[in-house]
Amino acid sequence: MSKKPSGLGKGLEALLPKTPASLTKLPLALIKPNPGQPRRLFDPVALDELAASIKEKGLLQPLLVRPKGDMYELVAGERRFKAAQMAGLREVPVVIKDIGEREALEIALIENLQREDLNPLEEAEGYKKLVDMGMTQEEVARAVGKARVTVTNALRLLQLSPEIMQALEENKISAGHARALLMLPEARRNWGLSEVLSRQLSVRETEKLKDKPAAQGARSRGEEAYADIARNLSRRLGTKVRFTHYKRGKIEISYHSEEELSAILQALGYEA
């Protein structure tokens, strides 16, 4: 039976170092971003505002970093790190903690999930990574200060098709729309998406789509084929694959570390 990482289910505070002696300053040039950062999108306006504040008052809250060869890898504080770069700071206050890959990812995930500005898919993927590390949904909920049902509902979003996920990530639909589409049989969900987008349906109207006759929601053979391709690629590569086929086609393969990228390339038959 695998041992759970220390601090699981107790929130970020249980994972952070508490000794003031570990506080120091480092040149920004010696700090590199965390490749496992769960946040993919940063609000440029909010970053500009934070950078302006840091330029005027300095970086008040230290970054958490860990030694990585001759450099230091950022564990927590990606927004502050980016804003400090924008503000032109040459060095920043940091807390240095010598921790492993797993604990670093755990801390980065919990720090981001405790914030309110992740998009719904980033949030869901963050919860899934914590569950994959061995946490129960109840422990995840306690760690990020959310109700367990919030975690459960977020995880269900990962059952959606690549097309619906893309619409959600691009803010064409809300998380409420996405949860309403989950009420439809899998074969009718992309039809439901087209109904929401073409008719500008509200969440409540989207929920009523489940009462329409199945014939109105049947997907074409082509749509089924594309969905099968995405599912098969995801299984083969061991990661999320987004396959879009309207207008210009696009395949997106997600990875969160150099190790994952190497595994994907190997699965594709690529030899470095």
PyRosetta script that sets phi, psi and omega in degrees:
from pyrosetta import init, pose_from_sequence

init()
pose = pose_from_sequence("MSKKPSGLGKGLEALLPKTPASLTKLPLALIKPNPGQPRRLFDPVALDELAASIKEKGLLQPLLVRPKGDMYELVAGERRFKAAQMAGLREVPVVIKDIGEREALEIALIENLQREDLNPLEEAEGYKKLVDMGMTQEEVARAVGKARVTVTNALRLLQLSPEIMQALEENKISAGHARALLMLPEARRNWGLSEVLSRQLSVRETEKLKDKPAAQGARSRGEEAYADIARNLSRRLGTKVRFTHYKRGKIEISYHSEEELSAILQALGYEA")
pose.set_psi(1, 128.5)
pose.set_omega(1, -175.7)
pose.set_phi(2, -74.1)
pose.set_psi(2, 144.8)
pose.set_omega(2, -179.0)
pose.set_phi(3, -83.7)
pose.set_psi(3, 133.5)
pose.set_omega(3, 179.1)
pose.set_phi(4, -75.4)
pose.set_psi(4, 145.8)
pose.set_omega(4, 176.1)
pose.set_phi(5, -60.3)
pose.set_psi(5, 148.5)
pose.set_omega(5, -179.7)
pose.set_phi(6, -64.8)
pose.set_psi(6, 143.0)
pose.set_omega(6, 175.8)
pose.set_phi(7, 89.9)
pose.set_psi(7, -3.8)
pose.set_omega(7, -178.1)
pose.set_phi(8, -61.7)
pose.set_psi(8, 138.0)
pose.set_omega(8, 177.3)
pose.set_phi(9, 78.9)
pose.set_psi(9, 4.3)
pose.set_omega(9, -177.5)
pose.set_phi(10, -112.4)
pose.set_psi(10, 2.6)
pose.set_omega(10, 179.5)
pose.set_phi(11, 89.4)
pose.set_psi(11, 171.9)
pose.set_omega(11, -176.0)
pose.set_phi(12, -64.7)
pose.set_psi(12, -34.2)
pose.set_omega(12, -176.3)
pose.set_phi(13, -56.0)
pose.set_psi(13, -35.9)
pose.set_omega(13, -177.0)
pose.set_phi(14, -71.0)
pose.set_psi(14, -16.8)
pose.set_omega(14, -175.1)
pose.set_phi(15, -100.2)
pose.set_psi(15, -18.2)
pose.set_omega(15, -174.9)
pose.set_phi(16, -86.2)
pose.set_psi(16, 148.2)
pose.set_omega(16, 177.4)
pose.set_phi(17, -68.2)
pose.set_psi(17, 145.5)
pose.set_omega(17, -174.9)
pose.set_phi(18, -112.0)
pose.set_psi(18, -6.3)
pose.set_omega(18, -176.9)
pose.set_phi(19, -84.8)
pose.set_psi(19, 125.7)
pose.set_omega(19, 178.8)
pose.set_phi(20, -62.8)
pose.set_psi(20, -22.6)
pose.set_omega(20, -177.6)
pose.set_phi(21, -63.5)
pose.set_psi(21, -18.9)
pose.set_omega(21, -178.3)
pose.set_phi(22, -84.6)
pose.set_psi(22, -2.0)
pose.set_omega(22, -179.6)
pose.set_phi(23, -82.3)
pose.set_psi(23, 129.6)
pose.set_omega(23, 179.1)
pose.set_phi(24, -152.1)
pose.set_psi(24, -171.6)
pose.set_omega(24, 176.0)
pose.set_phi(25, -123.1)
pose.set_psi(25, 145.2)
pose.set_omega(25, 178.6)
pose.set_phi(26, -133.8)
pose.set_psi(26, 148.2)
pose.set_omega(26, 171.3)
pose.set_phi(27, -64.3)
pose.set_psi(27, 138.1)
pose.set_omega(27, 178.8)
pose.set_phi(28, -57.8)
pose.set_psi(28, -31.7)
pose.set_omega(28, -177.2)
pose.set_phi(29, -64.5)
pose.set_psi(29, -18.5)
pose.set_omega(29, -179.5)
pose.set_phi(30, -91.3)
pose.set_psi(30, -2.0)
pose.set_omega(30, -177.0)
pose.set_phi(31, -108.0)
pose.set_psi(31, 128.0)
pose.set_omega(31, 177.3)
pose.set_phi(32, -113.2)
pose.set_psi(32, 148.9)
pose.set_omega(32, -178.2)
pose.set_phi(33, -63.6)
pose.set_psi(33, 159.0)
pose.set_omega(33, 177.5)
pose.set_phi(34, -82.3)
pose.set_psi(34, 118.3)
pose.set_omega(34, 179.9)
pose.set_phi(35, -65.1)
pose.set_psi(35, -18.1)
pose.set_omega(35, 178.8)
pose.set_phi(36, -92.8)
pose.set_psi(36, 11.1)
pose.set_omega(36, -179.9)
pose.set_phi(37, -52.4)
pose.set_psi(37, 121.4)
pose.set_omega(37, -177.1)
pose.set_phi(38, -72.9)
pose.set_psi(38, -22.9)
pose.set_omega(38, -178.3)
pose.set_phi(39, -84.5)
pose.set_psi(39, 122.9)
pose.set_omega(39, 178.6)
pose.set_phi(40, -98.4)
pose.set_psi(40, -29.1)
pose.set_omega(40, -175.3)
pose.set_phi(41, -116.3)
pose.set_psi(41, 132.5)
pose.set_omega(41, 177.3)
pose.set_phi(42, -120.2)
pose.set_psi(42, 131.4)
pose.set_omega(42, 179.7)
pose.set_phi(43, -67.4)
pose.set_psi(43, 113.8)
pose.set_omega(43, -176.3)
pose.set_phi(44, -63.4)
pose.set_psi(44, -35.3)
pose.set_omega(44, 179.2)
pose.set_phi(45, -65.6)
pose.set_psi(45, -45.8)
pose.set_omega(45, 179.2)
pose.set_phi(46, -63.6)
pose.set_psi(46, -37.5)
pose.set_omega(46, 178.1)
pose.set_phi(47, -65.1)
pose.set_psi(47, -41.7)
pose.set_omega(47, 177.9)
pose.set_phi(48, -60.5)
pose.set_psi(48, -43.1)
pose.set_omega(48, -179.6)
pose.set_phi(49, -65.0)
pose.set_psi(49, -42.2)
pose.set_omega(49, 179.2)
pose.set_phi(50, -66.0)
pose.set_psi(50, -40.1)
pose.set_omega(50, 179.0)
pose.set_phi(51, -62.6)
pose.set_psi(51, -40.7)
pose.set_omega(51, 179.0)
pose.set_phi(52, -63.7)
pose.set_psi(52, -40.5)
pose.set_omega(52, 178.8)
pose.set_phi(53, -65.5)
pose.set_psi(53, -42.7)
pose.set_omega(53, 180.0)
pose.set_phi(54, -66.1)
pose.set_psi(54, -37.6)
pose.set_omega(54, 179.5)
pose.set_phi(55, -63.4)
pose.set_psi(55, -35.0)
pose.set_omega(55, -178.0)
pose.set_phi(56, -83.3)
pose.set_psi(56, -42.1)
pose.set_omega(56, -171.7)
pose.set_phi(57, -114.5)
pose.set_psi(57, -6.9)
pose.set_omega(57, -176.5)
pose.set_phi(58, 86.5)
pose.set_psi(58, 173.7)
pose.set_omega(58, 178.5)
pose.set_phi(59, -87.8)
pose.set_psi(59, 107.2)
pose.set_omega(59, -172.4)
pose.set_phi(60, -80.7)
pose.set_psi(60, -28.3)
pose.set_omega(60, -178.6)
pose.set_phi(61, -110.6)
pose.set_psi(61, 123.7)
pose.set_omega(61, -176.2)
pose.set_phi(62, -68.1)
pose.set_psi(62, 155.4)
pose.set_omega(62, 172.9)
pose.set_phi(63, -82.8)
pose.set_psi(63, 154.5)
pose.set_omega(63, 173.1)
pose.set_phi(64, -104.8)
pose.set_psi(64, 123.4)
pose.set_omega(64, -178.3)
pose.set_phi(65, -130.1)
pose.set_psi(65, 165.4)
pose.set_omega(65, 174.7)
pose.set_phi(66, -134.4)
pose.set_psi(66, 148.8)
pose.set_omega(66, 179.0)
pose.set_phi(67, -63.4)
pose.set_psi(67, 139.5)
pose.set_omega(67, 177.9)
pose.set_phi(68, -146.3)
pose.set_psi(68, 91.8)
pose.set_omega(68, -175.7)
pose.set_phi(69, 65.7)
pose.set_psi(69, -129.7)
pose.set_omega(69, 178.5)
pose.set_phi(70, -86.7)
pose.set_psi(70, 0.7)
pose.set_omega(70, -176.4)
pose.set_phi(71, -119.1)
pose.set_psi(71, -173.3)
pose.set_omega(71, 174.5)
pose.set_phi(72, -129.5)
pose.set_psi(72, 137.8)
pose.set_omega(72, 179.9)
pose.set_phi(73, -101.8)
pose.set_psi(73, 134.6)
pose.set_omega(73, 179.2)
pose.set_phi(74, -69.4)
pose.set_psi(74, 131.4)
pose.set_omega(74, 177.3)
pose.set_phi(75, -105.5)
pose.set_psi(75, -46.4)
pose.set_omega(75, -180.0)
pose.set_phi(76, -141.3)
pose.set_psi(76, 137.0)
pose.set_omega(76, 178.1)
pose.set_phi(77, 113.0)
pose.set_psi(77, 32.7)
pose.set_omega(77, -176.5)
pose.set_phi(78, -60.2)
pose.set_psi(78, -42.1)
pose.set_omega(78, 179.5)
pose.set_phi(79, -61.9)
pose.set_psi(79, -45.9)
pose.set_omega(79, 179.7)
pose.set_phi(80, -64.7)
pose.set_psi(80, -36.2)
pose.set_omega(80, 177.9)
pose.set_phi(81, -62.4)
pose.set_psi(81, -48.9)
pose.set_omega(81, 179.9)
pose.set_phi(82, -64.1)
pose.set_psi(82, -41.7)
pose.set_omega(82, -179.5)
pose.set_phi(83, -66.6)
pose.set_psi(83, -36.7)
pose.set_omega(83, 178.1)
pose.set_phi(84, -64.1)
pose.set_psi(84, -39.0)
pose.set_omega(84, 175.5)
pose.set_phi(85, -61.9)
pose.set_psi(85, -45.9)
pose.set_omega(85, 180.0)
pose.set_phi(86, -63.0)
pose.set_psi(86, -33.5)
pose.set_omega(86, -178.9)
pose.set_phi(87, -77.7)
pose.set_psi(87, -8.4)
pose.set_omega(87, 177.7)
pose.set_phi(88, 83.2)
pose.set_psi(88, 16.6)
pose.set_omega(88, 178.5)
pose.set_phi(89, -67.0)
pose.set_psi(89, 143.0)
pose.set_omega(89, 177.4)
pose.set_phi(90, -96.7)
pose.set_psi(90, -29.0)
pose.set_omega(90, 176.0)
pose.set_phi(91, -140.8)
pose.set_psi(91, 155.5)
pose.set_omega(91, -174.9)
pose.set_phi(92, -138.0)
pose.set_psi(92, 153.2)
pose.set_omega(92, 174.5)
pose.set_phi(93, -72.0)
pose.set_psi(93, 138.2)
pose.set_omega(93, -178.9)
pose.set_phi(94, -140.2)
pose.set_psi(94, 157.5)
pose.set_omega(94, 166.4)
pose.set_phi(95, -111.1)
pose.set_psi(95, 123.2)
pose.set_omega(95, -178.4)
pose.set_phi(96, -99.2)
pose.set_psi(96, 126.5)
pose.set_omega(96, 178.4)
pose.set_phi(97, -135.3)
pose.set_psi(97, 127.8)
pose.set_omega(97, -179.7)
pose.set_phi(98, -85.1)
pose.set_psi(98, 97.1)
pose.set_omega(98, -178.0)
pose.set_phi(99, -129.6)
pose.set_psi(99, 162.8)
pose.set_omega(99, -178.2)
pose.set_phi(100, -84.3)
pose.set_psi(100, 175.5)
pose.set_omega(100, -177.9)
pose.set_phi(101, -57.7)
pose.set_psi(101, -44.4)
pose.set_omega(101, -174.3)
pose.set_phi(102, -66.2)
pose.set_psi(102, -45.9)
pose.set_omega(102, -179.7)
pose.set_phi(103, -67.3)
pose.set_psi(103, -36.2)
pose.set_omega(103, 178.6)
pose.set_phi(104, -62.3)
pose.set_psi(104, -43.9)
pose.set_omega(104, 179.0)
pose.set_phi(105, -65.5)
pose.set_psi(105, -40.8)
pose.set_omega(105, 180.0)
pose.set_phi(106, -58.8)
pose.set_psi(106, -46.9)
pose.set_omega(106, -179.5)
pose.set_phi(107, -65.0)
pose.set_psi(107, -44.1)
pose.set_omega(107, -180.0)
pose.set_phi(108, -60.4)
pose.set_psi(108, -41.5)
pose.set_omega(108, -179.7)
pose.set_phi(109, -65.0)
pose.set_psi(109, -48.7)
pose.set_omega(109, -176.5)
pose.set_phi(110, -65.8)
pose.set_psi(110, -39.6)
pose.set_omega(110, 179.0)
pose.set_phi(111, -58.5)
pose.set_psi(111, -44.2)
pose.set_omega(111, -178.3)
pose.set_phi(112, -72.3)
pose.set_psi(112, -38.7)
pose.set_omega(112, -177.8)
pose.set_phi(113, -70.4)
pose.set_psi(113, -22.6)
pose.set_omega(113, 176.8)
pose.set_phi(114, -75.7)
pose.set_psi(114, -15.7)
pose.set_omega(114, 175.1)
pose.set_phi(115, -82.1)
pose.set_psi(115, 168.8)
pose.set_omega(115, -174.9)
pose.set_phi(116, -106.9)
pose.set_psi(116, 2.1)
pose.set_omega(116, -169.9)
pose.set_phi(117, -111.2)
pose.set_psi(117, 16.8)
pose.set_omega(117, 169.8)
pose.set_phi(118, -73.6)
pose.set_psi(118, 146.6)
pose.set_omega(118, 173.7)
pose.set_phi(119, -75.7)
pose.set_psi(119, 163.0)
pose.set_omega(119, -172.4)
pose.set_phi(120, -55.9)
pose.set_psi(120, -36.1)
pose.set_omega(120, -179.2)
pose.set_phi(121, -75.0)
pose.set_psi(121, -39.3)
pose.set_omega(121, 175.1)
pose.set_phi(122, -59.1)
pose.set_psi(122, -41.4)
pose.set_omega(122, 178.6)
pose.set_phi(123, -63.1)
pose.set_psi(123, -47.2)
pose.set_omega(123, -179.4)
pose.set_phi(124, -62.7)
pose.set_psi(124, -42.7)
pose.set_omega(124, -179.7)
pose.set_phi(125, -66.2)
pose.set_psi(125, -35.0)
pose.set_omega(125, 176.3)
pose.set_phi(126, -63.8)
pose.set_psi(126, -45.2)
pose.set_omega(126, 177.2)
pose.set_phi(127, -60.1)
pose.set_psi(127, -41.8)
pose.set_omega(127, -176.9)
pose.set_phi(128, -64.0)
pose.set_psi(128, -39.4)
pose.set_omega(128, 179.2)
pose.set_phi(129, -62.9)
pose.set_psi(129, -39.8)
pose.set_omega(129, 178.6)
pose.set_phi(130, -66.7)
pose.set_psi(130, -40.2)
pose.set_omega(130, 176.2)
pose.set_phi(131, -63.2)
pose.set_psi(131, -41.5)
pose.set_omega(131, 179.1)
pose.set_phi(132, -63.8)
pose.set_psi(132, -24.5)
pose.set_omega(132, 178.1)
pose.set_phi(133, -78.6)
pose.set_psi(133, -8.7)
pose.set_omega(133, 177.4)
pose.set_phi(134, 116.3)
pose.set_psi(134, 1.0)
pose.set_omega(134, 178.5)
pose.set_phi(135, -80.3)
pose.set_psi(135, 147.1)
pose.set_omega(135, 171.4)
pose.set_phi(136, -81.2)
pose.set_psi(136, 164.9)
pose.set_omega(136, 177.1)
pose.set_phi(137, -62.3)
pose.set_psi(137, -33.6)
pose.set_omega(137, 178.1)
pose.set_phi(138, -64.6)
pose.set_psi(138, -41.7)
pose.set_omega(138, 179.1)
pose.set_phi(139, -67.6)
pose.set_psi(139, -39.7)
pose.set_omega(139, 176.8)
pose.set_phi(140, -60.1)
pose.set_psi(140, -45.9)
pose.set_omega(140, -179.1)
pose.set_phi(141, -59.4)
pose.set_psi(141, -44.1)
pose.set_omega(141, 179.2)
pose.set_phi(142, -65.1)
pose.set_psi(142, -39.9)
pose.set_omega(142, -176.5)
pose.set_phi(143, -64.2)
pose.set_psi(143, -34.6)
pose.set_omega(143, -176.2)
pose.set_phi(144, -104.1)
pose.set_psi(144, 1.4)
pose.set_omega(144, 177.1)
pose.set_phi(145, 72.0)
pose.set_psi(145, 34.8)
pose.set_omega(145, 179.0)
pose.set_phi(146, -121.1)
pose.set_psi(146, 162.8)
pose.set_omega(146, 174.2)
pose.set_phi(147, -72.4)
pose.set_psi(147, 148.4)
pose.set_omega(147, -179.2)
pose.set_phi(148, -60.1)
pose.set_psi(148, -36.3)
pose.set_omega(148, -179.7)
pose.set_phi(149, -63.9)
pose.set_psi(149, -29.8)
pose.set_omega(149, 176.4)
pose.set_phi(150, -63.8)
pose.set_psi(150, -43.6)
pose.set_omega(150, 178.5)
pose.set_phi(151, -65.2)
pose.set_psi(151, -45.0)
pose.set_omega(151, -179.3)
pose.set_phi(152, -60.2)
pose.set_psi(152, -47.1)
pose.set_omega(152, -179.4)
pose.set_phi(153, -64.7)
pose.set_psi(153, -37.3)
pose.set_omega(153, 179.0)
pose.set_phi(154, -65.6)
pose.set_psi(154, -43.2)
pose.set_omega(154, -179.6)
pose.set_phi(155, -61.7)
pose.set_psi(155, -31.9)
pose.set_omega(155, -179.5)
pose.set_phi(156, -64.2)
pose.set_psi(156, -24.5)
pose.set_omega(156, 180.0)
pose.set_phi(157, -62.5)
pose.set_psi(157, -25.1)
pose.set_omega(157, -179.2)
pose.set_phi(158, -74.0)
pose.set_psi(158, -5.5)
pose.set_omega(158, 176.0)
pose.set_phi(159, -85.3)
pose.set_psi(159, -7.3)
pose.set_omega(159, -176.2)
pose.set_phi(160, -75.5)
pose.set_psi(160, 161.2)
pose.set_omega(160, 179.4)
pose.set_phi(161, -71.2)
pose.set_psi(161, 159.4)
pose.set_omega(161, 178.0)
pose.set_phi(162, -56.6)
pose.set_psi(162, -35.3)
pose.set_omega(162, -179.2)
pose.set_phi(163, -64.8)
pose.set_psi(163, -42.7)
pose.set_omega(163, -179.6)
pose.set_phi(164, -70.5)
pose.set_psi(164, -39.3)
pose.set_omega(164, 177.3)
pose.set_phi(165, -60.0)
pose.set_psi(165, -41.5)
pose.set_omega(165, -179.6)
pose.set_phi(166, -65.0)
pose.set_psi(166, -42.7)
pose.set_omega(166, 178.7)
pose.set_phi(167, -61.6)
pose.set_psi(167, -37.6)
pose.set_omega(167, 179.0)
pose.set_phi(168, -68.1)
pose.set_psi(168, -44.1)
pose.set_omega(168, -178.9)
pose.set_phi(169, -66.5)
pose.set_psi(169, -31.4)
pose.set_omega(169, -179.9)
pose.set_phi(170, -88.7)
pose.set_psi(170, 8.8)
pose.set_omega(170, 178.4)
pose.set_phi(171, 61.7)
pose.set_psi(171, 26.6)
pose.set_omega(171, 174.3)
pose.set_phi(172, -79.8)
pose.set_psi(172, -25.4)
pose.set_omega(172, 173.3)
pose.set_phi(173, -134.5)
pose.set_psi(173, 161.5)
pose.set_omega(173, 178.6)
pose.set_phi(174, -94.7)
pose.set_psi(174, 170.2)
pose.set_omega(174, 175.3)
pose.set_phi(175, -61.8)
pose.set_psi(175, -32.8)
pose.set_omega(175, 176.8)
pose.set_phi(176, -63.1)
pose.set_psi(176, -42.3)
pose.set_omega(176, 174.9)
pose.set_phi(177, -60.5)
pose.set_psi(177, -45.2)
pose.set_omega(177, -177.6)
pose.set_phi(178, -61.1)
pose.set_psi(178, -42.8)
pose.set_omega(178, 178.7)
pose.set_phi(179, -65.6)
pose.set_psi(179, -34.7)
pose.set_omega(179, 177.5)
pose.set_phi(180, -66.5)
pose.set_psi(180, -37.1)
pose.set_omega(180, 178.4)
pose.set_phi(181, -67.2)
pose.set_psi(181, -26.8)
pose.set_omega(181, 176.7)
pose.set_phi(182, -66.9)
pose.set_psi(182, -17.8)
pose.set_omega(182, 178.0)
pose.set_phi(183, -73.9)
pose.set_psi(183, -16.2)
pose.set_omega(183, 178.7)
pose.set_phi(184, -85.5)
pose.set_psi(184, 153.6)
pose.set_omega(184, 171.0)
pose.set_phi(185, -58.1)
pose.set_psi(185, 149.7)
pose.set_omega(185, -175.8)
pose.set_phi(186, -53.4)
pose.set_psi(186, -39.4)
pose.set_omega(186, -177.1)
pose.set_phi(187, -68.1)
pose.set_psi(187, -13.0)
pose.set_omega(187, -177.7)
pose.set_phi(188, -108.5)
pose.set_psi(188, -1.6)
pose.set_omega(188, -171.9)
pose.set_phi(189, -68.9)
pose.set_psi(189, -39.8)
pose.set_omega(189, 179.0)
pose.set_phi(190, -67.8)
pose.set_psi(190, -33.8)
pose.set_omega(190, 172.4)
pose.set_phi(191, -61.5)
pose.set_psi(191, -43.7)
pose.set_omega(191, 178.2)
pose.set_phi(192, -59.4)
pose.set_psi(192, -39.3)
pose.set_omega(192, 177.4)
pose.set_phi(193, -61.0)
pose.set_psi(193, -45.1)
pose.set_omega(193, 179.9)
pose.set_phi(194, -63.1)
pose.set_psi(194, -34.7)
pose.set_omega(194, 176.7)
pose.set_phi(195, -65.5)
pose.set_psi(195, -43.9)
pose.set_omega(195, -179.8)
pose.set_phi(196, -61.8)
pose.set_psi(196, -45.5)
pose.set_omega(196, -175.6)
pose.set_phi(197, -72.6)
pose.set_psi(197, -42.1)
pose.set_omega(197, -176.1)
pose.set_phi(198, -75.6)
pose.set_psi(198, -32.0)
pose.set_omega(198, -177.0)
pose.set_phi(199, -105.8)
pose.set_psi(199, 1.9)
pose.set_omega(199, 179.4)
pose.set_phi(200, 51.8)
pose.set_psi(200, 52.1)
pose.set_omega(200, -176.5)
pose.set_phi(201, -72.8)
pose.set_psi(201, 146.8)
pose.set_omega(201, 171.6)
pose.set_phi(202, -77.5)
pose.set_psi(202, 171.3)
pose.set_omega(202, 177.7)
pose.set_phi(203, -61.1)
pose.set_psi(203, -43.5)
pose.set_omega(203, -179.0)
pose.set_phi(204, -63.5)
pose.set_psi(204, -41.2)
pose.set_omega(204, 177.6)
pose.set_phi(205, -65.0)
pose.set_psi(205, -35.8)
pose.set_omega(205, 178.4)
pose.set_phi(206, -65.3)
pose.set_psi(206, -38.1)
pose.set_omega(206, 178.5)
pose.set_phi(207, -61.5)
pose.set_psi(207, -30.6)
pose.set_omega(207, -178.4)
pose.set_phi(208, -76.2)
pose.set_psi(208, -11.1)
pose.set_omega(208, 179.3)
pose.set_phi(209, -61.9)
pose.set_psi(209, -26.5)
pose.set_omega(209, -178.8)
pose.set_phi(210, -65.0)
pose.set_psi(210, -19.2)
pose.set_omega(210, -178.8)
pose.set_phi(211, -88.5)
pose.set_psi(211, -5.1)
pose.set_omega(211, 179.9)
pose.set_phi(212, -78.5)
pose.set_psi(212, 148.9)
pose.set_omega(212, 178.1)
pose.set_phi(213, -56.1)
pose.set_psi(213, 144.6)
pose.set_omega(213, -176.8)
pose.set_phi(214, -59.8)
pose.set_psi(214, -31.2)
pose.set_omega(214, -178.0)
pose.set_phi(215, -59.4)
pose.set_psi(215, -29.7)
pose.set_omega(215, -179.3)
pose.set_phi(216, -75.1)
pose.set_psi(216, -14.8)
pose.set_omega(216, -176.4)
pose.set_phi(217, -117.0)
pose.set_psi(217, 11.9)
pose.set_omega(217, -177.9)
pose.set_phi(218, -66.2)
pose.set_psi(218, 134.7)
pose.set_omega(218, 178.9)
pose.set_phi(219, -88.6)
pose.set_psi(219, 152.9)
pose.set_omega(219, 178.4)
pose.set_phi(220, -71.7)
pose.set_psi(220, 163.5)
pose.set_omega(220, 177.6)
pose.set_phi(221, -61.5)
pose.set_psi(221, -35.4)
pose.set_omega(221, 179.8)
pose.set_phi(222, -62.1)
pose.set_psi(222, -43.7)
pose.set_omega(222, 179.6)
pose.set_phi(223, -63.4)
pose.set_psi(223, -42.0)
pose.set_omega(223, 177.9)
pose.set_phi(224, -60.8)
pose.set_psi(224, -41.2)
pose.set_omega(224, -178.7)
pose.set_phi(225, -63.1)
pose.set_psi(225, -44.1)
pose.set_omega(225, 179.0)
pose.set_phi(226, -63.2)
pose.set_psi(226, -40.5)
pose.set_omega(226, 179.0)
pose.set_phi(227, -64.0)
pose.set_psi(227, -40.2)
pose.set_omega(227, 178.3)
pose.set_phi(228, -63.7)
pose.set_psi(228, -40.6)
pose.set_omega(228, 179.0)
pose.set_phi(229, -59.9)
pose.set_psi(229, -46.1)
pose.set_omega(229, -179.3)
pose.set_phi(230, -61.9)
pose.set_psi(230, -44.5)
pose.set_omega(230, -179.5)
pose.set_phi(231, -64.7)
pose.set_psi(231, -43.2)
pose.set_omega(231, -178.9)
pose.set_phi(232, -65.3)
pose.set_psi(232, -41.3)
pose.set_omega(232, 177.9)
pose.set_phi(233, -64.2)
pose.set_psi(233, -41.0)
pose.set_omega(233, 179.1)
pose.set_phi(234, -60.2)
pose.set_psi(234, -44.4)
pose.set_omega(234, 179.5)
pose.set_phi(235, -64.8)
pose.set_psi(235, -43.0)
pose.set_omega(235, -176.4)
pose.set_phi(236, -67.6)
pose.set_psi(236, -40.0)
pose.set_omega(236, -175.2)
pose.set_phi(237, -90.9)
pose.set_psi(237, -14.2)
pose.set_omega(237, 179.5)
pose.set_phi(238, 71.1)
pose.set_psi(238, 26.6)
pose.set_omega(238, 179.0)
pose.set_phi(239, -152.6)
pose.set_psi(239, 171.7)
pose.set_omega(239, -177.6)
pose.set_phi(240, -74.4)
pose.set_psi(240, 133.4)
pose.set_omega(240, 176.4)
pose.set_phi(241, -122.0)
pose.set_psi(241, 128.2)
pose.set_omega(241, 177.2)
pose.set_phi(242, -108.3)
pose.set_psi(242, 126.3)
pose.set_omega(242, -175.2)
pose.set_phi(243, -124.2)
pose.set_psi(243, 112.5)
pose.set_omega(243, 177.7)
pose.set_phi(244, -115.5)
pose.set_psi(244, 141.4)
pose.set_omega(244, -173.5)
pose.set_phi(245, -130.2)
pose.set_psi(245, 3.1)
pose.set_omega(245, 175.3)
pose.set_phi(246, -89.8)
pose.set_psi(246, 152.2)
pose.set_omega(246, -172.6)
pose.set_phi(247, 56.2)
pose.set_psi(247, -121.2)
pose.set_omega(247, 177.8)
pose.set_phi(248, -90.8)
pose.set_psi(248, 133.3)
pose.set_omega(248, -177.3)
pose.set_phi(249, -71.5)
pose.set_psi(249, 153.5)
pose.set_omega(249, -179.3)
pose.set_phi(250, -153.9)
pose.set_psi(250, 139.0)
pose.set_omega(250, 173.4)
pose.set_phi(251, -118.7)
pose.set_psi(251, 126.0)
pose.set_omega(251, 178.0)
pose.set_phi(252, -117.1)
pose.set_psi(252, 126.5)
pose.set_omega(252, 178.7)
pose.set_phi(253, -115.2)
pose.set_psi(253, 122.7)
pose.set_omega(253, -176.1)
pose.set_phi(254, -92.5)
pose.set_psi(254, 141.6)
pose.set_omega(254, 169.7)
pose.set_phi(255, -147.6)
pose.set_psi(255, 155.6)
pose.set_omega(255, -173.2)
pose.set_phi(256, -124.4)
pose.set_psi(256, 3.8)
pose.set_omega(256, 178.2)
pose.set_phi(257, -161.1)
pose.set_psi(257, 166.3)
pose.set_omega(257, 178.1)
pose.set_phi(258, -63.7)
pose.set_psi(258, -33.5)
pose.set_omega(258, 179.3)
pose.set_phi(259, -65.0)
pose.set_psi(259, -43.9)
pose.set_omega(259, 178.5)
pose.set_phi(260, -62.8)
pose.set_psi(260, -41.7)
pose.set_omega(260, 179.5)
pose.set_phi(261, -61.6)
pose.set_psi(261, -43.1)
pose.set_omega(261, 178.8)
pose.set_phi(262, -61.3)
pose.set_psi(262, -41.2)
pose.set_omega(262, 179.5)
pose.set_phi(263, -64.7)
pose.set_psi(263, -39.3)
pose.set_omega(263, 179.5)
pose.set_phi(264, -65.4)
pose.set_psi(264, -46.6)
pose.set_omega(264, 179.7)
pose.set_phi(265, -61.4)
pose.set_psi(265, -38.9)
pose.set_omega(265, 178.0)
pose.set_phi(266, -64.6)
pose.set_psi(266, -40.9)
pose.set_omega(266, 178.5)
pose.set_phi(267, -63.8)
pose.set_psi(267, -29.5)
pose.set_omega(267, 179.3)
pose.set_phi(268, -84.4)
pose.set_psi(268, -2.1)
pose.set_omega(268, 178.1)
pose.set_phi(269, 86.6)
pose.set_psi(269, 13.9)
pose.set_omega(269, -178.7)
pose.set_phi(270, -87.5)
pose.set_psi(270, 130.0)
pose.set_omega(270, 177.1)
pose.set_phi(271, -109.4)
pose.set_psi(271, 120.2)
pose.set_omega(271, -178.8)
pose.set_phi(272, -68.9)
pose.dump_pdb("model.pdb")
